[in-house]
Amino acid sequence: MGDDAIDMDTTSTAEAMSRIATAGQAMAGGWRAAGAEITGLGGQLGRGDLGAAFLAGYRDLAARVAGDADHRCQEPGQLAAAGAASIDAYRSADATGGDVILAVDPPAPPG
């Protein structure tokens, strides 16, 4: 790689995208387990007047947090997919760009 070039290390980038995807899968699995536990514990709420008042506000907030967490758990996979697509786009542009440069400014004949 020269000072006037931009190069992507596609192998390292692909490995990083794989690690991001794996981390996202682990995060989603952890959230599923935590969400199930939270839901189970939430079923114990709402007893008595004070509990009923708390539960009214809790359910809406818990549902919003769960929805946000579900959404966030998808983001690492989306990022990894975008990164993988950028590798393909880079390779394609690199190959096409080289052909275009040679067509516009072919190398001088030897001799």
N, C-alpha and C positions, 0 to 999 in steps of 0.2 A: 504494500500500500504506500503510495507516494503522498507527498504533502498536498498535492492538488487533486486527490482522489477521495471518494467516499466509498468505503467498502463495508459490507455487512458480513460479519462472521456468521454465516447461516447455520453452521453446526452448533455454535454456542447459543445462538438465538433460539433454535429449535429445542435445545435442551432446557433453556430457561422457560419456554412456553410450556413444555411438558411438566416442569416443576410447578409452575403456576396452576396448571390444570389439576395436578395431583393435590396441591394445597387446597384448591377450591372444593374438590371432592371430599377431602377430609373435613373442611369447614362445614359443608352441607350435612355430612354425616353427624358431626358434633351438634349442629343445630337441631337436626331431627330428634336426636336423643334428648337434648335439653328441652326442646319444644314439647315433647311428649311428657316429660317430667313436670314442666310448668303447667300443662293442661291438666294433668292428674292432680297436682296440688291446688290448682284453681277450683277444682270440684269440691274442695273442702271449705271454700270461702262462702260467705253469705249467711251465716247463721246469726240469728238475733237481729235487732234493729240496727246496731252499728255495723254489723257484717253486711247486711243488705244494702246499706247506704254506700259502703266501700265497694261492694261488688258492682254496683251500677256504673261507677266510673272506671273500675278496673277492667271490666270486659272489653270496653271500647279501646282503651289504651293497650291492653294486651294484644288485641287483634291487630292494631296498627303496628305494634312492635314486631309481631310475628310476620306480618306481611312485608315489612321492611327487611327483616332478616332473611326471609325467603328470597326476596329480590337480590339482596347483597350476596347471597350464596351462589347466585347465577353469574355474578360479574367476573370472577376469576376465569371461569370457563369461556365466557365471551371474550375476555382479554386474550386468553391463550389462542382462541380461534382466530382473532384478528391478527395476532402476532404470526401465526402460521400462514395466514393469507398474505401477510406482508413479505414473508420469505419467498413465497411463490411469485408475488408481484416483482420483487427485487430481482429474482433470477430471470424472469421474463424480460424486464426492462434492461437488465444488464446485457442479455443476449441480443435483444433488438437494437439497443443503443450502439453496441459494438458494430453491428452490421451497417447501421446508418452512417456511423462515422467513417467506416471503410468505403462506403459508397460515395460519400461526399469528398473525402480526402484519402484516396487510395495510396498505399505505400509506393514510394518511388521504385521503379524497376532496378534490380541489382546492376551494378557495374558502372 
